[in-house]
């Protein structure tokens, strides 16, 4: 019986994305240990028994710190996510039913924990938390609803999405981001099914063509930027990376031998590779030498430990101080990690890069709404103009579907097949140029 339950628990972890096939058995192992510790009893004093079990585990010399954390997470997943009936019985359940009193600060805390269990990015965590906070403000200020007494329902989400579309006039992408945050909150934290979302008013957006720079405009922008800023903008254009992918780039992911840059855990948590421009190799090598000197200075001062992805810090405890794991474009100063308080050197902020791009565009006299992301659009468009296969461009950009990449073919069609204006033909037939008199 217990074996069947633990097997179902493993399948649950894998299907919900909490663990892969390799690690699910370890979570089941700790639950099995706890069941044996509890003498196979389902007790109303679960909190006390769990605490005693974890205390006994902490005193065991044969169990490492990361195993203790894994055991704690395993029990949390089992009783609060998998075994809903047990979660209702035990006093420390953190997943209240729909009719329970809602405490917004506690809900925000549970949301953060659930996001970290699923290993979502810190950027996603902040975005989701922000949307949930705004959602609670809407319920209190606009709907005049006391959520602590009345609880939450799917109707609240439906009304809020309609409010965003009708009152706030947000874009479809903004509304979808809000929806994804609330969907995660309701399904993964509160366990409330959103059954009336289809009735909400959805923001609509017609097809939009991306802003693309000509090759001459790109060159003009590069003339008005220098040093590290110029290297960054040239890399963004020469590789097609997103700004978040460039800021999080590690030294070890630049392969000068193969001429490739490897992007780890990009959008959608996918890995891919892109082009390392030959033109930038020498300058990039020189830049990395400076980064290495800065890292050695941090090590001498007792720092030099970079933030590691997911649980790799426990798996490779010494890797965080290795040069290969350092960010290619580190921050100018050390700062405390918001997650664990350690002093680290993070990557430079995207805002600094965006400011450098904005200044260069202004100095170049370009009136197009050109942002850092415009360099990525230009990268794709110029490759297609040069005859690169669209499937190859899709892989370089990291698009899931070729249809996403095909938007650039419309841009190319507009650029390369511009028909002659009938006004030009009219004056060509007359054999004279159009008059300039009276023009501004």
Wavefront OBJ file of the C-alpha trace (Angstrom):
o trace
v 0.000 0.000 0.000
v 2.709 2.478 1.016
v 4.773 1.483 -2.022
v 1.825 2.344 -4.294
v 1.342 5.722 -2.599
v 5.027 6.578 -2.936
v 4.962 5.517 -6.579
v 1.984 7.827 -7.179
v 3.861 10.578 -5.359
v 6.819 10.224 -7.727
v 4.540 10.352 -10.763
v 2.906 13.455 -9.313
v 6.270 15.196 -8.843
v 7.283 14.443 -12.432
v 3.934 15.419 -13.991
v 3.791 18.740 -12.106
v 7.401 19.596 -12.879
v 8.543 19.547 -9.240
v 11.229 16.944 -9.994
v 12.559 14.921 -12.913
v 12.688 11.122 -13.151
v 16.206 11.091 -11.733
v 15.414 13.020 -8.529
v 11.789 12.016 -7.791
v 12.844 8.751 -6.024
v 14.947 10.755 -3.540
v 11.924 12.812 -2.486
v 9.902 9.604 -2.093
v 12.754 8.154 -0.011
v 12.466 10.927 2.580
v 8.685 10.578 2.770
v 9.169 6.846 3.312
v 11.631 7.588 6.123
v 9.127 9.926 7.764
v 6.296 7.379 7.513
v 8.523 4.795 9.184
v 9.457 7.364 11.859
v 5.733 7.990 12.501
v 5.007 4.240 12.808
v 2.726 4.444 9.770
v 0.250 6.635 11.674
v -1.820 9.487 10.268
v -1.657 11.776 13.259
v -3.325 15.149 13.954
v -0.034 16.167 15.545
v 1.761 16.197 12.225
v 3.595 19.480 12.890
v 5.147 18.086 16.059
v 6.137 14.806 14.429
v 7.581 16.548 11.391
v 9.646 18.814 13.601
v 10.968 15.879 15.631
v 11.817 13.963 12.469
v 13.744 16.898 10.996
v 15.533 17.510 14.305
v 16.620 13.890 14.441
v 17.796 14.191 10.852
v 19.802 17.337 11.636
v 21.647 15.485 14.421
v 22.606 12.638 12.096
v 26.260 12.859 11.058
v 25.647 10.818 7.926
v 23.211 13.309 6.408
v 24.524 16.403 4.605
v 22.934 19.859 4.800
v 21.508 19.689 1.297
v 19.941 16.283 2.079
v 18.253 17.824 5.130
v 16.846 20.568 2.913
v 15.734 17.967 0.391
v 13.943 16.016 3.147
v 12.189 19.181 4.337
v 11.085 20.001 0.792
v 9.928 16.402 0.234
v 7.588 16.529 3.251
v 6.305 19.926 2.178
v 5.522 18.675 -1.322
v 3.927 15.470 -0.061
v 1.580 16.912 2.545
v 0.838 20.305 1.025
v 0.737 19.473 -2.679
v 0.236 15.734 -3.201
v -1.851 14.521 -0.263
v -4.640 17.093 -0.162
v -6.641 15.157 2.417
v -3.633 14.979 4.714
v -3.011 18.681 4.165
v -6.477 19.471 5.499
v -5.938 17.306 8.578
v -2.627 18.748 9.592
v -2.418 22.077 11.311
v 0.476 23.525 9.306
v -1.131 23.219 5.879
v -0.321 26.252 3.718
v -2.923 25.692 1.017
v -6.269 27.085 2.257
v -9.490 26.036 0.462
v -11.499 28.700 -1.355
v -13.758 29.446 1.629
v -10.922 29.979 4.114
v -9.904 33.443 5.265
v -7.268 34.925 2.987
v -4.274 36.726 4.442
v -2.535 38.533 1.521
v 0.984 38.667 3.088
v 0.843 34.927 3.834
v -0.407 34.204 0.313
v 2.489 36.208 -1.169
v 4.931 34.194 0.939
v 3.401 30.881 -0.189
v 3.483 32.051 -3.794
v 7.208 32.801 -3.519
v 7.896 29.368 -2.009
v 5.920 27.582 -4.736
v 7.770 29.467 -7.493
v 11.167 28.576 -6.012
v 10.202 24.908 -5.675
v 9.528 24.913 -9.418
v 12.882 26.661 -10.073
v 11.356 29.588 -11.951
v 13.672 32.530 -12.539
v 13.974 35.348 -10.013
v 12.640 37.739 -12.663
v 9.482 35.610 -13.020
v 9.110 35.449 -9.241
v 9.208 39.247 -8.923
v 6.765 39.709 -11.827
v 4.251 37.193 -10.428
v 4.438 38.655 -6.917
v 3.927 42.154 -8.302
v 0.815 41.108 -10.237
v -0.680 39.340 -7.232
v -0.111 42.427 -5.079
v -1.850 44.596 -7.703
v -4.677 42.028 -7.846
v -5.255 42.318 -4.077
v -5.186 46.131 -4.360
v -7.851 45.927 -7.093
v -10.080 43.744 -4.926
v -9.738 46.136 -1.968
v -9.824 49.532 -3.714
v -12.015 48.899 -6.776
v -14.241 45.966 -5.858
v -14.407 47.012 -2.201
v -14.125 43.357 -1.223
v -12.814 42.189 2.136
v -10.777 39.209 0.923
v -9.910 38.128 4.465
v -13.589 37.504 5.155
v -15.006 36.664 1.727
v -12.093 34.651 0.303
v -11.159 34.410 -3.375
v -13.044 32.986 -6.332
v -12.438 32.563 -10.051
v -14.969 35.361 -10.614
v -12.487 37.767 -9.005
v -9.895 36.845 -11.628
v -12.420 37.149 -14.451
v -13.449 40.611 -13.288
v -9.845 41.730 -12.842
v -8.808 40.649 -16.344
v -11.800 42.497 -17.758
v -10.839 45.538 -15.651
v -7.314 45.509 -17.130
v -8.682 45.364 -20.681
v -11.531 47.838 -20.318
v -10.382 50.307 -17.675
v -6.603 50.160 -17.859
v -6.487 49.427 -21.603
v -3.407 47.241 -21.204
v -1.873 45.364 -24.117
v -2.676 41.704 -24.711
v 0.822 40.671 -23.598
v 0.462 42.582 -20.304
v -2.937 41.028 -19.641
v -1.576 37.574 -20.415
v 1.287 38.058 -17.959
v -1.220 39.028 -15.256
v -3.333 35.985 -16.145
v -0.345 33.626 -15.917
v 0.565 34.987 -12.478
v -2.989 34.553 -11.159
v -3.342 31.140 -12.788
v -0.231 29.989 -10.921
v -1.545 31.489 -7.675
v -4.954 29.815 -7.900
v -3.959 26.416 -9.285
v -0.591 25.823 -7.646
v -1.026 27.629 -4.329
v -4.726 28.018 -3.483
v -5.945 24.925 -5.365
v -8.910 26.813 -6.805
v -9.973 26.000 -10.364
v -10.466 29.032 -12.628
v -13.694 27.961 -14.309
v -15.070 31.293 -15.565
v -12.027 32.858 -17.186
v -13.513 32.401 -20.650
v -16.114 35.022 -19.761
v -13.519 37.747 -19.146
v -12.856 40.468 -21.665
v -9.497 39.756 -23.261
v -7.249 42.505 -24.559
v -6.720 42.238 -28.301
v -3.710 43.107 -30.340
v -3.496 43.135 -34.094
v -0.398 41.901 -35.943
v 2.548 44.248 -35.356
v 5.775 44.398 -37.340
v 8.986 44.821 -35.339
v 11.126 47.932 -35.707
v 14.231 47.040 -37.719
v 17.349 49.108 -38.349
v 19.166 49.193 -41.673
v 22.800 48.088 -41.727
v 23.886 51.712 -42.172
v 21.843 52.732 -39.116
v 23.450 49.991 -37.027
v 26.901 51.206 -38.059
v 25.940 54.787 -37.209
v 24.843 53.742 -33.711
v 28.159 51.962 -33.123
v 30.005 55.182 -34.031
v 28.426 56.936 -31.061
v 29.288 54.424 -28.351
v 32.642 53.209 -27.047
v 34.387 50.871 -24.617
v 32.419 48.165 -22.843
v 29.093 49.650 -23.956
v 30.097 49.324 -27.584
v 31.215 45.716 -27.071
v 27.865 44.885 -25.472
v 25.752 46.464 -28.223
v 27.863 44.810 -30.920
v 27.428 41.443 -29.183
v 23.678 41.901 -28.983
v 23.490 42.675 -32.707
v 26.086 40.067 -33.716
v 24.539 37.199 -31.740
v 20.810 37.973 -31.569
v 20.787 37.438 -27.807
v 18.114 38.889 -25.580
v 19.393 41.440 -23.074
v 18.624 39.076 -20.177
v 20.636 36.329 -21.867
v 23.649 38.596 -22.328
v 23.646 39.925 -18.760
v 23.464 36.375 -17.346
v 26.175 35.046 -19.687
v 28.992 33.152 -17.908
v 32.656 33.101 -18.941
v 32.625 29.319 -19.499
v 29.827 29.612 -22.081
v 31.974 31.506 -24.596
v 33.790 29.023 -26.854
v 36.427 30.838 -28.898
v 37.538 27.586 -30.561
v 34.194 26.725 -32.151
v 33.063 30.332 -32.548
v 29.908 29.725 -30.500
v 28.221 31.255 -27.483
v 26.113 28.879 -25.396
v 23.003 30.346 -23.800
v 21.895 28.426 -20.706
v 18.321 28.405 -19.433
v 17.119 31.036 -21.865
v 13.467 31.886 -22.376
v 11.403 28.780 -21.652
v 14.352 27.349 -19.644
v 16.012 26.128 -22.872
v 19.676 25.906 -23.817
v 20.889 26.887 -27.275
v 23.964 28.189 -29.082
v 24.474 31.222 -31.279
v 27.223 32.863 -33.329
v 30.330 34.338 -31.722
v 31.312 37.117 -34.174
v 34.893 36.723 -35.389
v 35.205 40.516 -35.404
v 34.784 40.677 -31.609
v 37.008 37.787 -30.511
v 40.151 39.800 -29.697
v 38.237 42.560 -27.945
v 36.201 40.019 -25.981
v 39.379 38.202 -24.892
v 40.841 41.483 -23.661
v 37.620 42.237 -21.788
v 37.684 38.834 -20.072
v 41.236 39.495 -18.916
v 39.946 42.563 -17.079
v 37.074 40.543 -15.628
v 39.588 37.957 -14.383
v 41.638 40.657 -12.628
v 38.482 41.941 -10.945
v 37.585 38.395 -9.836
v 41.054 37.820 -8.391
v 40.725 41.101 -6.490
v 37.398 39.904 -5.035
v 38.956 36.584 -4.002
v 41.793 38.386 -2.245
v 39.234 40.472 -0.348
v 37.427 37.307 0.792
v 34.605 37.416 -1.747
v 34.485 36.196 -5.357
v 31.569 33.793 -4.919
v 29.024 34.163 -7.721
v 25.356 33.155 -7.579
v 24.918 29.622 -8.978
v 21.932 28.289 -10.948
v 19.330 26.276 -8.998
v 20.950 23.707 -6.653
v 24.402 23.612 -8.282
v 25.857 25.512 -5.332
v 25.222 22.458 -3.140
v 26.284 19.983 -5.804
v 29.531 21.827 -6.631
v 30.329 23.811 -3.454
v 33.626 25.206 -4.796
v 32.439 26.091 -8.311
v 30.960 29.459 -7.276
v 34.484 30.889 -6.886
v 35.813 29.517 -10.179
v 36.471 32.063 -12.934
v 34.478 30.067 -15.499
v 31.255 30.610 -13.566
v 31.681 34.402 -13.286
v 29.462 36.732 -15.303
v 30.985 38.066 -18.531
v 29.666 41.540 -17.732
v 29.805 41.836 -13.931
v 28.400 44.657 -11.851
v 30.700 47.503 -10.879
v 30.131 46.847 -7.166
v 29.560 44.025 -4.714
v 26.110 43.697 -3.136
v 24.199 41.369 -0.773
v 22.188 38.520 -2.276
v 18.485 39.038 -1.542
v 18.004 35.274 -1.177
v 20.727 34.353 1.314
v 22.403 37.637 2.293
v 25.861 36.672 0.971
v 27.996 39.408 -0.567
v 28.391 38.701 -4.284
v 29.200 40.423 -7.555
v 26.180 40.136 -9.794
v 25.829 41.007 -13.491
v 25.451 44.577 -14.710
v 21.877 45.800 -14.824
v 19.893 45.762 -18.090
v 18.986 49.391 -17.368
v 22.598 50.486 -17.879
v 22.653 48.808 -21.303
v 19.302 50.313 -22.272
v 20.549 53.789 -21.338
v 23.699 53.345 -23.434
v 21.583 52.292 -26.427
v 19.163 55.212 -26.011
v 22.020 57.755 -25.917
v 23.689 56.230 -28.991
v 20.426 56.246 -30.974
v 19.853 59.903 -30.066
v 23.384 60.923 -31.037
v 23.081 59.014 -34.313
v 19.987 61.062 -35.171
v 17.798 57.986 -35.663
v 14.128 58.794 -35.126
v 12.913 55.182 -35.159
v 11.854 53.791 -31.780
v 15.029 51.728 -31.554
v 15.679 49.880 -28.284
v 18.155 47.192 -27.258
v 15.682 44.541 -28.492
v 15.684 46.234 -31.901
v 19.235 44.912 -32.346
v 17.848 41.358 -32.031
v 15.162 42.127 -34.625
v 17.834 43.581 -36.917
v 20.079 40.525 -36.440
v 17.302 38.198 -37.637
v 16.211 40.400 -40.532
v 19.733 40.963 -41.860
v 20.490 37.213 -41.724
v 17.377 36.456 -43.779
v 18.239 39.206 -46.269
v 21.695 37.605 -46.622
v 20.060 34.291 -47.528
v 20.372 32.337 -44.248
v 17.745 29.569 -43.991
v 14.800 30.588 -41.812
v 15.051 27.349 -39.793
v 18.648 28.213 -38.907
v 17.593 31.716 -37.863
v 14.827 30.171 -35.744
v 17.405 28.053 -33.883
v 19.736 31.012 -33.362
v 16.897 33.082 -31.889
v 15.553 30.231 -29.757
v 11.998 30.414 -31.109
v 9.760 27.418 -30.402
v 7.861 27.794 -33.657
v 9.021 28.906 -37.080
v 5.844 30.991 -37.340
v 7.356 33.355 -34.760
v 10.454 33.795 -36.923
v 8.367 34.319 -40.050
v 7.378 37.804 -38.844
v 10.781 38.934 -40.133
v 9.972 37.693 -43.646
v 7.189 40.292 -43.740
v 9.720 42.971 -42.825
v 12.041 41.788 -45.619
v 9.178 41.841 -48.103
v 8.411 45.432 -47.170
v 12.088 46.475 -47.370
v 13.193 44.684 -50.540
v 10.035 44.830 -52.648
v 8.906 48.422 -52.243
v 6.847 49.275 -55.355
v 7.367 52.531 -57.192
v 4.938 55.220 -56.142
v 2.463 56.324 -58.862
v 3.619 59.894 -58.113
v 7.176 58.967 -59.149
v 5.872 57.307 -62.309
v 3.769 60.363 -63.090
v 6.744 62.737 -63.043
v 8.990 60.152 -64.719
v 6.546 60.160 -67.638
v 6.792 63.963 -67.783
v 10.582 63.697 -67.790
v 11.001 66.017 -64.824
v 11.547 65.758 -61.107
v 8.779 66.572 -58.647
v 8.651 70.311 -57.815
v 10.114 71.378 -54.473
v 8.357 74.734 -54.304
v 6.121 75.094 -51.281
v 7.641 72.174 -49.326
v 8.706 72.580 -45.723
l 1 2 3 4 5 6 7 8 9 10 11 12 13 14 15 16 17 18 19 20 21 22 23 24 25 26 27 28 29 30 31 32 33 34 35 36 37 38 39 40 41 42 43 44 45 46 47 48 49 50 51 52 53 54 55 56 57 58 59 60 61 62 63 64 65 66 67 68 69 70 71 72 73 74 75 76 77 78 79 80 81 82 83 84 85 86 87 88 89 90 91 92 93 94 95 96 97 98 99 100 101 102 103 104 105 106 107 108 109 110 111 112 113 114 115 116 117 118 119 120 121 122 123 124 125 126 127 128 129 130 131 132 133 134 135 136 137 138 139 140 141 142 143 144 145 146 147 148 149 150 151 152 153 154 155 156 157 158 159 160 161 162 163 164 165 166 167 168 169 170 171 172 173 174 175 176 177 178 179 180 181 182 183 184 185 186 187 188 189 190 191 192 193 194 195 196 197 198 199 200 201 202 203 204 205 206 207 208 209 210 211 212 213 214 215 216 217 218 219 220 221 222 223 224 225 226 227 228 229 230 231 232 233 234 235 236 237 238 239 240 241 242 243 244 245 246 247 248 249 250 251 252 253 254 255 256 257 258 259 260 261 262 263 264 265 266 267 268 269 270 271 272 273 274 275 276 277 278 279 280 281 282 283 284 285 286 287 288 289 290 291 292 293 294 295 296 297 298 299 300 301 302 303 304 305 306 307 308 309 310 311 312 313 314 315 316 317 318 319 320 321 322 323 324 325 326 327 328 329 330 331 332 333 334 335 336 337 338 339 340 341 342 343 344 345 346 347 348 349 350 351 352 353 354 355 356 357 358 359 360 361 362 363 364 365 366 367 368 369 370 371 372 373 374 375 376 377 378 379 380 381 382 383 384 385 386 387 388 389 390 391 392 393 394 395 396 397 398 399 400 401 402 403 404 405 406 407 408 409 410 411 412 413 414 415 416 417 418 419 420 421 422 423 424 425 426 427 428 429 430 431 432 433 434 435 436 437 438 439 440
